[in-house]
């Protein structure tokens, strides 16, 4: 009888041990291209840049990333488009998303640093197939909302 009780207890323990919940899988930052709308507030009026391509590139250790915005115009009167890279964005990985943040950084454009449009207050998320962020380029509040592209067209 005692032997059966021990065997039953061992069987119950084995069943419980096998039903341990799997550890939560955290998202892994990975290079991806997104397409969406960049909105720049100019003279208190939103100016939408539609179908803008954005590249998200995390560092090897996944702690920082850079974001490149392709062919953007900051104001409607801007005669040309430029590519702007925002380096040194801090990444925080949670179970639900990858959080982006950067208090202040000088963006790169036209072959060098572009301090006139220093990036401040960047916050955002990369979750599933969506990337969203907001920031100030100098005095211009700017935001992006887009979806991951299947393959790069950049």
Order of alpha helices (4+ residues) and beta strands (2+ residues): alpha-beta-beta-beta-beta-beta-beta-beta-beta-beta-beta
